[in-house]
Amino acid sequence: MENTPAILIVDDDRDISMLLAEYLEKNGYRTATAGDGKAMWKRLDEMHIDLIVLDLNLPGDDGLTLCRNLRATSSVPVIMLTARGEPVDRILGLEMGADDYLPKPFEPRELFARIRSVLRRTQALPPGQEVPQVQHMQFAGWTMDFTARHLINPQGVVVALSGAEYRLLKVFLDHANRVLSRDQLLNLTQGRDADPFDRSIDLQISRLRQKLGEDARSPQIIKTVRNEGYVLATAVAKPQ
């Protein structure tokens, strides 16, 4: 039983929390619930949690604030629940460190599939082994530090990255000079395919370009390939 993943559902709608908890328990997970941020922190102190399902709209600190504060101290995976038709909230959730998002209303089985996907990705390596063998990569004068999870610009100044930006840039560095479609980028960063109206990757790339100091009208590092996707168009070095 202790090896069964524990899912914490943070939602102030008790009916939804109970419904999800019942469904997940029937499908082999242990669950706990919390109605707000204060209860969430209490649950995290009381027991080991493998994944958090976090509603965006909560009394007190909202889901974005809780996710940002959580990322300062923990790497526990987070799936953010957002209102349908609010893409900005979804992007902000990913930037605050959420691993995936799911718009309401949704089917419990869809959440179950997302949970399985996120857990597969985050549990692929043993604890403490998340840092890749290559701890630095250099490109266009920039250095990516995988240990500290930040960028160092050509002047030696540290540039902090959100969780979403870090994952996206790592994918580009791992596939340098190769065109990647939106579907491929979503699959590699979030473990899922894009829907026809999903523009989260475009917004994340726009923000990543800003961090890299790119000219939005003529980017030189992350280029747009018309009707195909995006490419990291520069050499990448892996110092020993």
C-alpha atoms as an extended CHARMM CRD file, in Angstrom:
* protein
*
       240  EXT
         1         1  MET       CA              0.0000000000        0.0000000000        0.0000000000  PROA      1               0.0000000000
         2         2  GLU       CA              2.8540000000        2.3970000000        0.7780000000  PROA      2               0.0000000000
         3         3  ASN       CA              4.1030000000        1.9730000000       -2.8040000000  PROA      3               0.0000000000
         4         4  THR       CA              0.7430000000        3.1580000000       -4.1710000000  PROA      4               0.0000000000
         5         5  PRO       CA              1.0190000000        6.7850000000       -5.3880000000  PROA      5               0.0000000000
         6         6  ALA       CA             -0.7590000000        9.3100000000       -3.1660000000  PROA      6               0.0000000000
         7         7  ILE       CA             -2.7060000000       12.0960000000       -4.8870000000  PROA      7               0.0000000000
         8         8  LEU       CA             -3.6500000000       15.3080000000       -3.0640000000  PROA      8               0.0000000000
         9         9  ILE       CA             -6.7640000000       17.0220000000       -4.4720000000  PROA      9               0.0000000000
        10        10  VAL       CA             -6.8820000000       20.7250000000       -3.5940000000  PROA      10              0.0000000000
        11        11  ASP       CA            -10.3220000000       22.1380000000       -4.4610000000  PROA      11              0.0000000000
        12        12  ASP       CA            -12.8110000000       24.1360000000       -2.3960000000  PROA      12              0.0000000000
        13        13  ASP       CA            -15.7280000000       22.3110000000       -4.0500000000  PROA      13              0.0000000000
        14        14  ARG       CA            -16.1900000000       19.3830000000       -1.7030000000  PROA      14              0.0000000000
        15        15  ASP       CA            -18.4510000000       17.4920000000       -4.1260000000  PROA      15              0.0000000000
        16        16  ILE       CA            -15.7920000000       17.5940000000       -6.8480000000  PROA      16              0.0000000000
        17        17  SER       CA            -13.0530000000       16.5850000000       -4.4100000000  PROA      17              0.0000000000
        18        18  MET       CA            -15.0360000000       13.6000000000       -3.1370000000  PROA      18              0.0000000000
        19        19  LEU       CA            -15.9700000000       12.5080000000       -6.6630000000  PROA      19              0.0000000000
        20        20  LEU       CA            -12.3600000000       12.6350000000       -7.8470000000  PROA      20              0.0000000000
        21        21  ALA       CA            -11.0580000000       10.9430000000       -4.7090000000  PROA      21              0.0000000000
        22        22  GLU       CA            -13.5370000000        8.0980000000       -5.1010000000  PROA      22              0.0000000000
        23        23  TYR       CA            -12.7160000000        7.6520000000       -8.7760000000  PROA      23              0.0000000000
        24        24  LEU       CA             -8.9440000000        7.6860000000       -8.2310000000  PROA      24              0.0000000000
        25        25  GLU       CA             -9.1570000000        5.2580000000       -5.3130000000  PROA      25              0.0000000000
        26        26  LYS       CA            -11.1810000000        2.8540000000       -7.4570000000  PROA      26              0.0000000000
        27        27  ASN       CA             -8.3610000000        3.0470000000       -9.9870000000  PROA      27              0.0000000000
        28        28  GLY       CA             -5.5980000000        2.1960000000       -7.5470000000  PROA      28              0.0000000000
        29        29  TYR       CA             -4.4200000000        5.4800000000       -6.0170000000  PROA      29              0.0000000000
        30        30  ARG       CA             -4.4200000000        6.7070000000       -2.4460000000  PROA      30              0.0000000000
        31        31  THR       CA             -5.9650000000       10.1530000000       -2.0540000000  PROA      31              0.0000000000
        32        32  ALA       CA             -6.1880000000       13.0820000000        0.3360000000  PROA      32              0.0000000000
        33        33  THR       CA             -8.1850000000       16.2920000000       -0.0300000000  PROA      33              0.0000000000
        34        34  ALA       CA             -7.7830000000       19.9350000000        0.9680000000  PROA      34              0.0000000000
        35        35  GLY       CA            -10.1330000000       22.8790000000        0.5200000000  PROA      35              0.0000000000
        36        36  ASP       CA             -7.5530000000       25.6840000000        0.5130000000  PROA      36              0.0000000000
        37        37  GLY       CA             -3.8600000000       26.4760000000        0.7000000000  PROA      37              0.0000000000
        38        38  LYS       CA             -3.6340000000       26.2100000000        4.4820000000  PROA      38              0.0000000000
        39        39  ALA       CA             -5.0940000000       22.7070000000        4.3890000000  PROA      39              0.0000000000
        40        40  MET       CA             -2.8030000000       21.7880000000        1.4890000000  PROA      40              0.0000000000
        41        41  TRP       CA              0.3440000000       22.6750000000        3.4560000000  PROA      41              0.0000000000
        42        42  LYS       CA             -0.9810000000       20.7400000000        6.4470000000  PROA      42              0.0000000000
        43        43  ARG       CA             -1.5270000000       17.6320000000        4.3050000000  PROA      43              0.0000000000
        44        44  LEU       CA              1.9580000000       17.9250000000        2.8390000000  PROA      44              0.0000000000
        45        45  ASP       CA              3.3950000000       18.0350000000        6.3610000000  PROA      45              0.0000000000
        46        46  GLU       CA              1.3720000000       14.9970000000        7.4340000000  PROA      46              0.0000000000
        47        47  MET       CA              2.0670000000       12.5800000000        4.5880000000  PROA      47              0.0000000000
        48        48  HSD       CA              4.1250000000       11.8980000000        1.4830000000  PROA      48              0.0000000000
        49        49  ILE       CA              2.3250000000       13.1400000000       -1.6460000000  PROA      49              0.0000000000
        50        50  ASP       CA              3.2830000000       11.9730000000       -5.1430000000  PROA      50              0.0000000000
        51        51  LEU       CA              1.1600000000       14.4410000000       -7.1390000000  PROA      51              0.0000000000
        52        52  ILE       CA             -1.1130000000       17.4280000000       -6.4560000000  PROA      52              0.0000000000
        53        53  VAL       CA             -4.2900000000       18.2090000000       -8.3890000000  PROA      53              0.0000000000
        54        54  LEU       CA             -4.5770000000       21.9490000000       -7.7460000000  PROA      54              0.0000000000
        55        55  ASP       CA             -7.5950000000       24.1080000000       -8.5810000000  PROA      55              0.0000000000
        56        56  LEU       CA             -6.7990000000       27.5980000000       -9.8190000000  PROA      56              0.0000000000
        57        57  ASN       CA             -9.6590000000       29.3630000000       -8.0040000000  PROA      57              0.0000000000
        58        58  LEU       CA             -9.3330000000       28.8680000000       -4.2620000000  PROA      58              0.0000000000
        59        59  PRO       CA            -10.2070000000       30.9930000000       -1.2240000000  PROA      59              0.0000000000
        60        60  GLY       CA             -7.1850000000       32.8140000000        0.1730000000  PROA      60              0.0000000000
        61        61  ASP       CA             -4.0680000000       32.0970000000       -1.8910000000  PROA      61              0.0000000000
        62        62  ASP       CA             -5.0930000000       31.0200000000       -5.3840000000  PROA      62              0.0000000000
        63        63  GLY       CA             -3.6310000000       28.0670000000       -7.2620000000  PROA      63              0.0000000000
        64        64  LEU       CA             -1.0070000000       30.1400000000       -9.0700000000  PROA      64              0.0000000000
        65        65  THR       CA              0.3630000000       31.5380000000       -5.8130000000  PROA      65              0.0000000000
        66        66  LEU       CA              0.3530000000       28.1160000000       -4.1650000000  PROA      66              0.0000000000
        67        67  CYS       CA              2.1110000000       26.5300000000       -7.1500000000  PROA      67              0.0000000000
        68        68  ARG       CA              4.8080000000       29.2270000000       -7.1800000000  PROA      68              0.0000000000
        69        69  ASN       CA              5.4020000000       28.8800000000       -3.4300000000  PROA      69              0.0000000000
        70        70  LEU       CA              5.4150000000       25.0990000000       -3.7120000000  PROA      70              0.0000000000
        71        71  ARG       CA              8.0660000000       25.1910000000       -6.4400000000  PROA      71              0.0000000000
        72        72  ALA       CA             10.3740000000       27.1670000000       -4.1520000000  PROA      72              0.0000000000
        73        73  THR       CA             10.6710000000       24.1750000000       -1.8280000000  PROA      73              0.0000000000
        74        74  SER       CA              9.4120000000       21.0460000000       -3.6180000000  PROA      74              0.0000000000
        75        75  SER       CA              9.4490000000       19.2510000000       -6.9710000000  PROA      75              0.0000000000
        76        76  VAL       CA              6.1950000000       17.3320000000       -6.3700000000  PROA      76              0.0000000000
        77        77  PRO       CA              4.2770000000       17.2290000000       -9.6950000000  PROA      77              0.0000000000
        78        78  VAL       CA              1.2590000000       19.5450000000      -10.0560000000  PROA      78              0.0000000000
        79        79  ILE       CA             -1.7000000000       19.3150000000      -12.4140000000  PROA      79              0.0000000000
        80        80  MET       CA             -3.5660000000       22.6360000000      -12.4980000000  PROA      80              0.0000000000
        81        81  LEU       CA             -7.3350000000       22.7680000000      -12.9470000000  PROA      81              0.0000000000
        82        82  THR       CA             -8.3840000000       25.8750000000      -14.8780000000  PROA      82              0.0000000000
        83        83  ALA       CA            -11.6080000000       27.4060000000      -16.1880000000  PROA      83              0.0000000000
        84        84  ARG       CA            -12.3570000000       26.5920000000      -19.8160000000  PROA      84              0.0000000000
        85        85  GLY       CA            -11.6850000000       29.4780000000      -22.1900000000  PROA      85              0.0000000000
        86        86  GLU       CA             -8.9340000000       31.0440000000      -20.0580000000  PROA      86              0.0000000000
        87        87  PRO       CA             -5.6860000000       30.2180000000      -21.9360000000  PROA      87              0.0000000000
        88        88  VAL       CA             -3.7730000000       32.9270000000      -20.0860000000  PROA      88              0.0000000000
        89        89  ASP       CA             -4.4450000000       31.1580000000      -16.7780000000  PROA      89              0.0000000000
        90        90  ARG       CA             -3.1670000000       27.9080000000      -18.2590000000  PROA      90              0.0000000000
        91        91  ILE       CA              0.0460000000       29.5370000000      -19.4510000000  PROA      91              0.0000000000
        92        92  LEU       CA              0.5720000000       31.2200000000      -16.0860000000  PROA      92              0.0000000000
        93        93  GLY       CA              0.0540000000       27.8800000000      -14.3660000000  PROA      93              0.0000000000
        94        94  LEU       CA              2.7680000000       26.2570000000      -16.4750000000  PROA      94              0.0000000000
        95        95  GLU       CA              5.0760000000       29.2030000000      -15.8830000000  PROA      95              0.0000000000
        96        96  MET       CA              4.5860000000       28.9370000000      -12.1190000000  PROA      96              0.0000000000
        97        97  GLY       CA              5.8150000000       25.3520000000      -12.3540000000  PROA      97              0.0000000000
        98        98  ALA       CA              2.7240000000       23.2220000000      -13.0210000000  PROA      98              0.0000000000
        99        99  ASP       CA              3.4890000000       20.0360000000      -14.9560000000  PROA      99              0.0000000000
       100       100  ASP       CA              0.1930000000       19.9790000000      -16.8310000000  PROA      100             0.0000000000
       101       101  TYR       CA             -3.2250000000       21.6320000000      -16.8420000000  PROA      101             0.0000000000
       102       102  LEU       CA             -6.7780000000       20.4600000000      -17.3980000000  PROA      102             0.0000000000
       103       103  PRO       CA             -9.6670000000       22.8410000000      -18.1920000000  PROA      103             0.0000000000
       104       104  LYS       CA            -12.9840000000       22.4410000000      -16.3740000000  PROA      104             0.0000000000
       105       105  PRO       CA            -15.3630000000       20.7560000000      -16.8760000000  PROA      105             0.0000000000
       106       106  PHE       CA            -13.5670000000       17.4650000000      -17.5020000000  PROA      106             0.0000000000
       107       107  GLU       CA            -14.1390000000       13.7290000000      -17.2450000000  PROA      107             0.0000000000
       108       108  PRO       CA            -12.4700000000       11.9800000000      -14.2850000000  PROA      108             0.0000000000
       109       109  ARG       CA            -10.9700000000        9.4450000000      -16.6750000000  PROA      109             0.0000000000
       110       110  GLU       CA             -9.1870000000       12.2810000000      -18.5250000000  PROA      110             0.0000000000
       111       111  LEU       CA             -7.6480000000       13.4980000000      -15.2670000000  PROA      111             0.0000000000
       112       112  PHE       CA             -6.6900000000        9.8920000000      -14.4940000000  PROA      112             0.0000000000
       113       113  ALA       CA             -4.8680000000        9.6730000000      -17.8550000000  PROA      113             0.0000000000
       114       114  ARG       CA             -3.0380000000       12.9690000000      -17.1880000000  PROA      114             0.0000000000
       115       115  ILE       CA             -1.9990000000       11.7810000000      -13.7210000000  PROA      115             0.0000000000
       116       116  ARG       CA             -0.5870000000        8.5540000000      -15.1280000000  PROA      116             0.0000000000
       117       117  SER       CA              1.2970000000       10.4680000000      -17.8180000000  PROA      117             0.0000000000
       118       118  VAL       CA              2.8280000000       12.9780000000      -15.3880000000  PROA      118             0.0000000000
       119       119  LEU       CA              3.8020000000       10.2760000000      -12.8940000000  PROA      119             0.0000000000
       120       120  ARG       CA              5.4580000000        8.2480000000      -15.6590000000  PROA      120             0.0000000000
       121       121  ARG       CA              7.5810000000       11.2520000000      -16.6210000000  PROA      121             0.0000000000
       122       122  THR       CA              8.5060000000       12.3570000000      -13.1140000000  PROA      122             0.0000000000
       123       123  GLN       CA              9.1600000000        8.8620000000      -11.7630000000  PROA      123             0.0000000000
       124       124  ALA       CA             11.2800000000        7.7300000000      -14.7070000000  PROA      124             0.0000000000
       125       125  LEU       CA             14.4460000000        8.4510000000      -12.6930000000  PROA      125             0.0000000000
       126       126  PRO       CA             15.1560000000        7.5380000000       -9.0660000000  PROA      126             0.0000000000
       127       127  PRO       CA             14.9680000000       10.3640000000       -6.4920000000  PROA      127             0.0000000000
       128       128  GLY       CA             18.0530000000       12.5560000000       -6.6280000000  PROA      128             0.0000000000
       129       129  GLN       CA             18.8670000000       11.5040000000      -10.2030000000  PROA      129             0.0000000000
       130       130  GLU       CA             16.9050000000       14.1810000000      -12.0440000000  PROA      130             0.0000000000
       131       131  VAL       CA             20.0200000000       16.1500000000      -13.0690000000  PROA      131             0.0000000000
       132       132  PRO       CA             21.2530000000       14.9830000000      -16.4890000000  PROA      132             0.0000000000
       133       133  GLN       CA             24.7800000000       13.6800000000      -16.9440000000  PROA      133             0.0000000000
       134       134  VAL       CA             25.6060000000       16.8190000000      -18.9190000000  PROA      134             0.0000000000
       135       135  GLN       CA             25.3290000000       19.5990000000      -16.3520000000  PROA      135             0.0000000000
       136       136  HSD       CA             25.9870000000       22.5240000000      -18.7180000000  PROA      136             0.0000000000
       137       137  MET       CA             25.2970000000       23.3510000000      -22.3440000000  PROA      137             0.0000000000
       138       138  GLN       CA             26.5440000000       26.4280000000      -24.2000000000  PROA      138             0.0000000000
       139       139  PHE       CA             24.8440000000       28.0610000000      -27.1870000000  PROA      139             0.0000000000
       140       140  ALA       CA             25.1360000000       31.4910000000      -28.8370000000  PROA      140             0.0000000000
       141       141  GLY       CA             27.1320000000       32.8190000000      -25.8770000000  PROA      141             0.0000000000
       142       142  TRP       CA             24.6090000000       31.5380000000      -23.3300000000  PROA      142             0.0000000000
       143       143  THR       CA             25.1270000000       28.7630000000      -20.7720000000  PROA      143             0.0000000000
       144       144  MET       CA             22.3440000000       26.4890000000      -19.5660000000  PROA      144             0.0000000000
       145       145  ASP       CA             23.0070000000       25.2280000000      -16.0250000000  PROA      145             0.0000000000
       146       146  PHE       CA             20.9910000000       22.0370000000      -15.4790000000  PROA      146             0.0000000000
       147       147  THR       CA             22.0000000000       21.7730000000      -11.8410000000  PROA      147             0.0000000000
       148       148  ALA       CA             20.7320000000       25.2120000000      -10.8270000000  PROA      148             0.0000000000
       149       149  ARG       CA             18.0340000000       25.1830000000      -13.5610000000  PROA      149             0.0000000000
       150       150  HSD       CA             18.8600000000       28.6500000000      -14.8410000000  PROA      150             0.0000000000
       151       151  LEU       CA             20.4860000000       30.4780000000      -17.7170000000  PROA      151             0.0000000000
       152       152  ILE       CA             23.6750000000       32.5250000000      -17.6840000000  PROA      152             0.0000000000
       153       153  ASN       CA             23.7710000000       35.2370000000      -20.3260000000  PROA      153             0.0000000000
       154       154  PRO       CA             26.8950000000       36.2020000000      -22.3420000000  PROA      154             0.0000000000
       155       155  GLN       CA             27.7250000000       38.8510000000      -19.7090000000  PROA      155             0.0000000000
       156       156  GLY       CA             27.7140000000       36.2390000000      -16.9420000000  PROA      156             0.0000000000
       157       157  VAL       CA             24.3930000000       37.3610000000      -15.4150000000  PROA      157             0.0000000000
       158       158  VAL       CA             22.0040000000       34.6870000000      -14.1710000000  PROA      158             0.0000000000
       159       159  VAL       CA             18.5800000000       34.6310000000      -15.8390000000  PROA      159             0.0000000000
       160       160  ALA       CA             15.9390000000       32.7280000000      -13.8460000000  PROA      160             0.0000000000
       161       161  LEU       CA             13.6300000000       30.3660000000      -15.7350000000  PROA      161             0.0000000000
       162       162  SER       CA             10.1360000000       29.2030000000      -14.8800000000  PROA      162             0.0000000000
       163       163  GLY       CA              9.5030000000       25.4600000000      -14.8350000000  PROA      163             0.0000000000
       164       164  ALA       CA              7.8280000000       25.6260000000      -18.2540000000  PROA      164             0.0000000000
       165       165  GLU       CA             10.6700000000       27.6790000000      -19.7520000000  PROA      165             0.0000000000
       166       166  TYR       CA             13.2920000000       25.3200000000      -18.3530000000  PROA      166             0.0000000000
       167       167  ARG       CA             11.6000000000       22.2320000000      -19.8220000000  PROA      167             0.0000000000
       168       168  LEU       CA             11.0730000000       23.9100000000      -23.1920000000  PROA      168             0.0000000000
       169       169  LEU       CA             14.6540000000       25.1510000000      -23.5220000000  PROA      169             0.0000000000
       170       170  LYS       CA             16.0260000000       21.7700000000      -22.4860000000  PROA      170             0.0000000000
       171       171  VAL       CA             14.0120000000       20.1140000000      -25.2570000000  PROA      171             0.0000000000
       172       172  PHE       CA             15.3820000000       22.5870000000      -27.8080000000  PROA      172             0.0000000000
       173       173  LEU       CA             18.9530000000       22.0180000000      -26.6010000000  PROA      173             0.0000000000
       174       174  ASP       CA             18.5130000000       18.2460000000      -26.7660000000  PROA      174             0.0000000000
       175       175  HSD       CA             17.2150000000       18.5930000000      -30.3490000000  PROA      175             0.0000000000
       176       176  ALA       CA             19.3340000000       21.4900000000      -31.6270000000  PROA      176             0.0000000000
       177       177  ASN       CA             19.0100000000       22.3700000000      -35.3350000000  PROA      177             0.0000000000
       178       178  ARG       CA             16.0300000000       20.0680000000      -35.7040000000  PROA      178             0.0000000000
       179       179  VAL       CA             12.5710000000       21.4330000000      -36.5340000000  PROA      179             0.0000000000
       180       180  LEU       CA             10.0250000000       20.5050000000      -33.8540000000  PROA      180             0.0000000000
       181       181  SER       CA              6.2840000000       20.8220000000      -34.3950000000  PROA      181             0.0000000000
       182       182  ARG       CA              3.9020000000       22.1490000000      -31.7510000000  PROA      182             0.0000000000
       183       183  ASP       CA              2.6630000000       18.5890000000      -31.1570000000  PROA      183             0.0000000000
       184       184  GLN       CA              6.2140000000       17.3460000000      -30.6370000000  PROA      184             0.0000000000
       185       185  LEU       CA              7.0500000000       20.2030000000      -28.2670000000  PROA      185             0.0000000000
       186       186  LEU       CA              3.9060000000       19.6460000000      -26.2010000000  PROA      186             0.0000000000
       187       187  ASN       CA              4.5310000000       15.9160000000      -26.0910000000  PROA      187             0.0000000000
       188       188  LEU       CA              8.1740000000       16.3310000000      -25.0780000000  PROA      188             0.0000000000
       189       189  THR       CA              7.5020000000       19.0100000000      -22.4300000000  PROA      189             0.0000000000
       190       190  GLN       CA              4.0970000000       17.9460000000      -21.0960000000  PROA      190             0.0000000000
       191       191  GLY       CA              3.5480000000       14.3840000000      -22.2990000000  PROA      191             0.0000000000
       192       192  ARG       CA              0.4570000000       15.1370000000      -24.3700000000  PROA      192             0.0000000000
       193       193  ASP       CA             -0.6440000000       16.1930000000      -27.8500000000  PROA      193             0.0000000000
       194       194  ALA       CA             -2.0070000000       19.6110000000      -28.7400000000  PROA      194             0.0000000000
       195       195  ASP       CA             -5.6620000000       20.2740000000      -29.4310000000  PROA      195             0.0000000000
       196       196  PRO       CA             -6.4820000000       22.4270000000      -32.5070000000  PROA      196             0.0000000000
       197       197  PHE       CA             -6.8500000000       25.6140000000      -30.4360000000  PROA      197             0.0000000000
       198       198  ASP       CA             -3.9260000000       25.0870000000      -28.0580000000  PROA      198             0.0000000000
       199       199  ARG       CA             -1.4700000000       27.9640000000      -28.3590000000  PROA      199             0.0000000000
       200       200  SER       CA              0.3800000000       27.4340000000      -25.0870000000  PROA      200             0.0000000000
       201       201  ILE       CA              3.6320000000       26.4960000000      -26.8510000000  PROA      201             0.0000000000
       202       202  ASP       CA              3.5710000000       29.6920000000      -28.9400000000  PROA      202             0.0000000000
       203       203  LEU       CA              3.1730000000       31.8220000000      -25.8120000000  PROA      203             0.0000000000
       204       204  GLN       CA              5.8920000000       29.9340000000      -23.9460000000  PROA      204             0.0000000000
       205       205  ILE       CA              8.2880000000       30.3580000000      -26.8770000000  PROA      205             0.0000000000
       206       206  SER       CA              7.4980000000       34.0780000000      -26.9760000000  PROA      206             0.0000000000
       207       207  ARG       CA              8.3820000000       34.4000000000      -23.2800000000  PROA      207             0.0000000000
       208       208  LEU       CA             11.5180000000       32.2700000000      -23.6970000000  PROA      208             0.0000000000
       209       209  ARG       CA             12.6420000000       34.4930000000      -26.5710000000  PROA      209             0.0000000000
       210       210  GLN       CA             12.2120000000       37.5090000000      -24.2970000000  PROA      210             0.0000000000
       211       211  LYS       CA             14.4570000000       35.8620000000      -21.6940000000  PROA      211             0.0000000000
       212       212  LEU       CA             17.0510000000       35.2990000000      -24.4430000000  PROA      212             0.0000000000
       213       213  GLY       CA             16.8400000000       38.9430000000      -25.5170000000  PROA      213             0.0000000000
       214       214  GLU       CA             15.6090000000       38.0130000000      -28.9740000000  PROA      214             0.0000000000
       215       215  ASP       CA             14.1110000000       40.4880000000      -31.4380000000  PROA      215             0.0000000000
       216       216  ALA       CA             10.5010000000       39.2840000000      -31.7610000000  PROA      216             0.0000000000
       217       217  ARG       CA             10.4330000000       40.3160000000      -35.4310000000  PROA      217             0.0000000000
       218       218  SER       CA             13.6460000000       38.5130000000      -36.3530000000  PROA      218             0.0000000000
       219       219  PRO       CA             14.7060000000       35.9120000000      -33.7390000000  PROA      219             0.0000000000
       220       220  GLN       CA             18.1010000000       34.3300000000      -34.3520000000  PROA      220             0.0000000000
       221       221  ILE       CA             18.2300000000       31.5730000000      -31.7370000000  PROA      221             0.0000000000
       222       222  ILE       CA             14.7340000000       30.0650000000      -31.6940000000  PROA      222             0.0000000000
       223       223  LYS       CA             13.3950000000       30.4870000000      -35.2120000000  PROA      223             0.0000000000
       224       224  THR       CA              9.9100000000       29.9050000000      -36.5720000000  PROA      224             0.0000000000
       225       225  VAL       CA              9.6790000000       27.5200000000      -39.5300000000  PROA      225             0.0000000000
       226       226  ARG       CA              6.4980000000       28.3780000000      -41.3890000000  PROA      226             0.0000000000
       227       227  ASN       CA              3.8460000000       25.6190000000      -41.3270000000  PROA      227             0.0000000000
       228       228  GLU       CA              6.2670000000       23.2790000000      -39.5380000000  PROA      228             0.0000000000
       229       229  GLY       CA              7.1690000000       24.5240000000      -36.0700000000  PROA      229             0.0000000000
       230       230  TYR       CA             10.2680000000       25.8890000000      -34.3450000000  PROA      230             0.0000000000
       231       231  VAL       CA             14.0010000000       25.2060000000      -34.3710000000  PROA      231             0.0000000000
       232       232  LEU       CA             16.9480000000       26.1040000000      -32.1260000000  PROA      232             0.0000000000
       233       233  ALA       CA             19.1340000000       27.3990000000      -34.9580000000  PROA      233             0.0000000000
       234       234  THR       CA             22.5610000000       27.5170000000      -33.3330000000  PROA      234             0.0000000000
       235       235  ALA       CA             25.4090000000       25.2130000000      -32.3950000000  PROA      235             0.0000000000
       236       236  VAL       CA             25.2760000000       23.6250000000      -28.9560000000  PROA      236             0.0000000000
       237       237  ALA       CA             28.4070000000       22.6510000000      -27.0250000000  PROA      237             0.0000000000
       238       238  LYS       CA             28.5630000000       20.2450000000      -24.0950000000  PROA      238             0.0000000000
       239       239  PRO       CA             31.6130000000       21.1180000000      -21.9600000000  PROA      239             0.0000000000
       240       240  GLN       CA             33.2640000000       18.2080000000      -20.2000000000  PROA      240             0.0000000000
